[in-house]
Amino acid sequence: MKQLFQLKAMCFFVCAFLVSTTAFSQSKPMPSPRDSVSGDVAGSHIKIWYGAPSVRGRKIFGGLEPYGKIWRAGANQMTTFETSKDIKIEGKTLPAGKYSLFATPGENEWTIIFNSVTGQWGIHRDGTANDDPAKDVVVVTVKPKHTRELTERLTYKLDPKGFSLVWENVDVHVGIKK
């Protein structure tokens, strides 16, 4: 009789544990989910992995992301750019490989940075970008295009002439050639 009671108690606790584990494992959607885009540009296969934050009523460029301050070009982990072949970014050679991608927003000009360090969190504990300038491989400047249409979630797009970072009311195109 005592063994039957112990067996029932054990079954009850195992079931309770499984139910509670399942209930607590239900998570809320991430506010900045990971996303990616890939395709062929200028004879190379390009892939960009990034955290995609939302505007959520905030002023992004010149606000949340101040002008003149380096930014991880996404949310959470570093934004990663991978190319299968050597390419030219705005005329500068970027060897085949995987890079972290950073940007310094400006009202009329942006700096785009390809850095050789990958696989780290995008910012330091003090909130500054986790970019080591000594490891920058290519640094270029581009002109942003201001748009009327609001893009709620950060998006990277590939096209035959390069890629664009599109968020809020800004479209920043970066040219890629063979």
Order of alpha helices (4+ residues) and beta strands (2+ residues): alpha-beta-beta-beta-beta-beta-beta-beta-beta-beta-beta
